[in-house]
Amino acid sequence: MRQASLMSLHFMSGELKAGEPLPSIHSLAKSLQISVLTVQKAYDLLQADGFIETTAGKGRFVSAQNQDFYPEEQQKKIEEHFSEAIEIARTSGIPLDKMPNLLTLLYEED
């Protein structure tokens, strides 16, 4: 779901702080000019992933729980890709001293 992915980027970047209230489903749907059902689905996905918490009668709020978890999960994904790249480098005979330069070039690429 595109809206949930976009909103989760705001959570991860720190634009939304823990405890910050989120707009109601209806007001967000109206401001984005999308279906109320789409916003409901996005909020449900974000809650399932631990990005938001819902308090009956008060609304939805940014969760503090997931702020440490996400960077760790991303680092795990990076490590997996590095392991694959290292295996390819080893089997291809690419020496370790060339890897930092390659990583720097790729990282700084536009």
C-alpha positions in Angstrom: 0.0 0.0 0.0 1.6 3.2 -1.2 0.2 5.6 1.4 1.3 3.4 4.3 4.8 3.2 2.8 5.0 7.0 2.4 3.8 7.6 5.8 6.2 5.1 7.4 9.0 7.2 5.8 7.9 10.2 7.8 8.0 8.1 10.9 11.5 6.8 10.2 12.9 10.2 9.2 11.9 11.7 12.6 9.4 14.1 11.0 6.7 12.6 13.2 7.7 12.4 16.9 6.6 9.8 19.5 3.3 10.7 21.0 2.3 13.1 18.2 -1.4 12.9 17.3 -2.3 11.8 13.8 -5.1 13.3 11.8 -8.5 11.6 11.9 -9.2 9.2 9.1 -11.8 11.5 7.6 -9.7 14.7 7.7 -6.7 12.9 6.2 -8.8 11.4 3.5 -10.3 14.8 2.7 -6.9 16.6 2.7 -5.3 14.0 0.4 -8.5 13.6 -1.7 -8.5 9.8 -1.3 -10.9 7.3 0.0 -11.6 7.0 3.7 -11.1 3.2 3.2 -7.6 3.8 1.9 -6.6 5.9 4.9 -8.2 3.2 7.2 -6.2 0.5 5.5 -3.0 2.6 5.8 -3.5 3.3 9.5 -4.3 -0.4 10.1 -1.0 -1.4 8.4 1.0 1.2 10.3 -0.5 0.0 13.5 0.2 -3.6 12.7 3.9 -2.6 12.0 4.0 -0.8 15.4 4.3 2.7 13.9 1.1 4.0 15.5 -1.0 3.4 18.5 -4.7 3.9 18.8 -6.4 5.0 22.1 -10.2 4.6 22.1 -11.9 8.0 22.2 -8.6 9.9 21.9 -7.3 9.0 18.4 -4.1 7.7 16.9 -0.7 8.6 17.9 2.9 8.0 16.8 4.3 5.1 18.6 7.6 5.3 20.5 7.9 1.5 20.4 9.1 1.2 16.7 11.7 4.0 16.6 14.6 1.9 17.8 13.4 -1.3 16.0 13.4 0.1 12.4 17.1 1.2 12.1 18.1 -2.2 13.5 16.0 -4.0 10.9 17.4 -1.9 8.1 20.9 -2.6 9.3 20.1 -6.3 9.2 19.0 -6.0 5.6 22.2 -4.1 4.7 24.3 -6.8 6.4 22.5 -9.5 4.3 23.3 -7.6 1.1 26.9 -7.0 2.1 27.3 -10.8 2.8 26.0 -11.5 -0.7 28.3 -8.9 -2.2 31.3 -10.2 -0.3 30.6 -13.8 -1.5 30.5 -12.5 -5.1 33.7 -10.6 -4.6 35.5 -13.6 -3.1 34.4 -16.0 -5.9 35.3 -13.4 -8.5 38.7 -12.8 -7.0 38.1 -9.1 -6.2 40.4 -8.1 -3.4 39.1 -6.6 -0.2 41.1 -3.4 -0.6 38.9 -2.5 -3.7 35.6 -2.9 -1.8 35.7 0.3 0.3 36.3 2.4 -2.8 33.4 0.7 -4.6 31.1 1.1 -1.7 32.0 4.8 -1.4 31.4 5.4 -5.1 28.0 3.7 -5.0 27.0 5.4 -1.7 27.8 8.9 -3.1 26.3 8.3 -6.5 23.3 10.6 -7.3 
